[in-house]
Amino acid sequence: MSLSEKKAITNQSKEQAQGVGTFPAFLCPFLFGMGIFLFALIFFAQIHPLVPYDMDDWLYVGWRRNAYPIWKDWNPARVFPETFMSLVSDFGVHVLMPILNLDYITALIAAHAISVASFITLYVMLFRRFLKERTKISDAAVYMLTLLFLLFHFSIFRRQYNGNQHLFWTFNVTGYYYYVIPNLINASLVLFFAAKGHDGIRNLSAIRKGILLLAIYLAMFSNLFCSIILVAMIGGEVLWEAYRCLGKRNQSLKQYLQKECWQLVILVFWMISLFYEANGGRAEGTGTFALAESISGFFAWGSRINLQTMALSAVLIGAGVGVCLYSAKKKETPSEATKMLPGFVFCMAVCAVFEILLCAKVGTDKLEICRVIFSVCFYAFLVIFILAGEVLRRIPKALILLPLIFYVLLMNTRMGDRIFLEENGIDLDAKLCIAIDQDIIEQVVEADRAGLTEAVIRVPLEAGSDNWPHVTDMGNALSQTLYKHGIVSRRIRLEIQPDHTMNEEYGLEY
């Protein structure tokens, strides 16, 4: 065989080897991400569907506003929820509804499920990327820890057999755009910055920097409870680098500003949002500063933590700290993720203090829903899984235990009859919510067909004094939304009439 033939065979072998290595490397993350998306889509479209049901849902499904802060508005700086929710709803009505031949309510459920599933998938995949970039553990270990990370969001507060909350839960569809998705956006940005680092951000293309700027803008102008997730990390970094610049003189002011450019943009946006929110209509209605009650409400979540999740977390933390101490004693170089641990512990403390203080001012009842303490849980999870990653880096054979651990925790999380709460505020079965929605909408459509300009719409008689979730002044919001979506041909003045016969008709036990 000639030398040229040997070279040709060698080159062909290399190309085949690269193909074998490259194809799975591309395919595995894609399939993994699709699996996460399909799971979340089924969960929020079929198992616990996101059904528009209450006054807020019918208002903001069709609400329109400008995509910048509005001075003295009710929610002056909440740009993301009050623009994106209606955008997703329009996608459901004008794209999914005609293409898939769906009815109106089903189209809205599908659109909002796709939206929430997409943000959860992005969040989980960025966590996977962070582990891969910063822990340097095997791909198999990365995937197993990522699955366990996702499962923690469902297991953490699964304490009872029925009616538990998970970290992606809130009590209506509107809350997903005001709290849950902003939580995911801010946490995703933390993971993105942590994985990329300053050099990675600096080397992004112009369009990617533009998308990053948009994501930061929407994250900061979403909700103060959520934006603290990113601000805690960025603020700590800016202060530390400022100390290095001004205190230790390790860099010039110009170098500092160049290095912290994106971080300073985030802080400027956040300060603007704080200023607008402090002078908005909602802020004017806040009451006294109930600090003691807020602290009590925050720490009450400790009694709701799932015991198996707590025990597993303690084991992972203990093993991780032990491995880190042993490595330090041996003077071995820690992973880049391990170096971030003090910063993430600091961020967790900042988020806890901020949420307590904010709830003390705007209402301690907000602490009854875990979406408010998502920030603290997120940083706690980062600490737990970085330590778990350090164990797997030092003891690779420990990976043998992860499938068993995952399965045991998964089965524990599934213990119960109706394990998690429905997303409608009164934990009503989603099928009943859909049926009642369709009844109410059909009443409005019938009035439109009859050419009426005014109509009385029957709704269930609810337990609350204001008849929530079908409050008596929701008629304008319902009429406006149905008209904007083309369900009716005109705006009809709707009078909402609570009627107990509807409760009997749908078997409502109140």
ABEGO torsion letter per residue (X at the ends): XBAAAAAAAAAAAAAAAAAAAAAAAAAAAAAAAAAAAAAAAAAAAAABBBBBABAAAAAAAABBBBABBBBGBABAABAAAAAAAAAAAAAAAAAAAAAAGBBAAAAAAAAAAAAAAAAAAAAAAAAAAAAAAAAGBBAAAAAAAAAAAAAAAAAAABABABGBBBAABBABAAAAAAAAAAAAAAAAAAAAAAAAEAAAAAABBAAAAAAAAAAAAAAABABAAAAAAAAAAAAAAAAAAAAAAAAAGABBAAAAAAAAAAAAAAAAAAAAAAAAAAABAAAAABBBBBAAAAAAAAAAAAAABBAAAAAAAAAAAAAAAAAAAAAAAAGBBBBAAAAAAAAAAAAAAAAAAAAAAAAAAAEAAAAABAAAAAAAAAAAAAAAAAAAAAAAAABAAAAAAAAAAAAAAAAAAABEABABBBBAGAGBBAAAAAAAAAAAAAAAAAAAAAGBABBBBBBBBBABAAGOABBAAAAAAAAAAAAAAGABABBBBBBBBBBAAAAAAAGBBX
